[in-house]
Amino acid sequence: VFEIRARLVAALSEEQTSPLPPPELLPRLVDALVARVEQAEVARAHAEEAVTLAVGDTLATEARAETLQIELDVLHQTREREQEELAEARRRANTVQQIT
């Protein structure tokens, strides 16, 4: 912070194209600029954290979707097998009925 403040004061003191504020206001202006920089850094950190959480949520959602797809595939396979078993049981029942 002190380095930033020193650079800002030096830059403002060297500025020739625009009128400078009174010297007694420079420290306040520099403090305000430093506060804005610090706020921007905090906002950036919060944004990075939000992105990290969003990516984590997305990955978790994708993993859950994959798990659900696997479960759905297993259910379909089970249903197909049960339908085949039912068809076989009906064939046997018809055969027994024809014999008797």
C-alpha positions in Angstrom: 0.0 0.0 0.0 2.8 2.4 0.8 4.5 1.7 -2.5 1.3 2.3 -4.4 0.8 5.5 -2.4 4.3 6.7 -3.2 3.9 5.9 -6.9 0.6 7.7 -7.1 2.0 10.8 -5.3 5.0 10.8 -7.6 2.8 10.4 -10.7 0.4 13.1 -9.6 3.3 15.4 -8.8 4.9 14.8 -12.3 1.6 15.3 -14.2 2.0 18.4 -16.3 -1.0 18.4 -18.6 -3.8 18.9 -16.0 -3.9 21.2 -13.1 -3.0 19.6 -9.9 -5.2 19.8 -6.9 -3.7 21.6 -3.9 -0.9 19.6 -2.3 -2.9 19.2 1.0 -5.5 17.2 -1.0 -3.0 14.8 -2.6 -2.8 12.4 0.4 -6.6 12.2 0.6 -6.8 11.6 -3.2 -4.1 8.9 -3.0 -5.9 7.3 0.0 -9.1 7.2 -2.0 -7.4 5.7 -5.0 -5.7 3.1 -2.8 -9.0 2.2 -1.2 -10.5 1.7 -4.6 -7.7 -0.5 -5.6 -8.1 -2.5 -2.4 -11.9 -2.8 -3.0 -11.2 -4.0 -6.6 -8.8 -6.6 -5.3 -11.4 -7.9 -2.8 -14.1 -7.9 -5.5 -11.7 -9.8 -7.8 -11.0 -12.4 -5.0 -14.8 -12.8 -4.4 -15.3 -13.2 -8.2 -12.6 -15.9 -8.4 -14.1 -17.7 -5.4 -17.6 -17.6 -7.0 -16.1 -19.0 -10.3 -14.3 -21.7 -8.4 -17.6 -22.7 -6.6 -19.5 -22.6 -9.8 -17.0 -24.8 -11.5 -17.2 -27.2 -8.5 -21.0 -27.2 -8.7 -20.8 -27.9 -12.4 -18.5 -30.8 -11.9 -20.6 -32.2 -9.2 -23.7 -31.8 -11.3 -22.0 -33.5 -14.3 -20.9 -36.4 -12.0 -24.4 -36.8 -10.7 -25.8 -36.8 -14.2 -23.3 -39.5 -15.2 -24.3 -41.5 -12.1 -28.0 -41.1 -13.0 -27.4 -42.2 -16.6 -25.6 -45.3 -15.4 -28.5 -46.1 -13.1 -31.0 -45.5 -15.9 -29.0 -47.8 -18.2 -29.0 -50.5 -15.5 -32.8 -50.1 -15.1 -33.3 -50.4 -18.8 -31.2 -53.6 -18.9 -33.1 -55.0 -16.0 -36.4 -54.3 -17.6 -35.3 -55.9 -20.9 -34.1 -59.0 -19.0 -37.4 -59.2 -17.0 -39.4 -58.8 -20.3 -37.3 -61.7 -21.8 -37.9 -63.8 -18.7 -41.7 -63.0 -18.8 -41.8 -64.0 -22.5 -40.0 -67.2 -21.7 -42.4 -67.9 -18.8 -45.4 -67.3 -21.1 -43.9 -69.7 -23.7 -43.5 -72.4 -21.0 -47.0 -71.8 -19.8 -48.4 -72.1 -23.3 -46.4 -75.3 -23.8 -47.7 -76.8 -20.5 -51.3 -75.7 -21.4 -51.0 -77.4 -24.8 -49.7 -80.6 -23.2 -52.5 -80.8 -20.7 
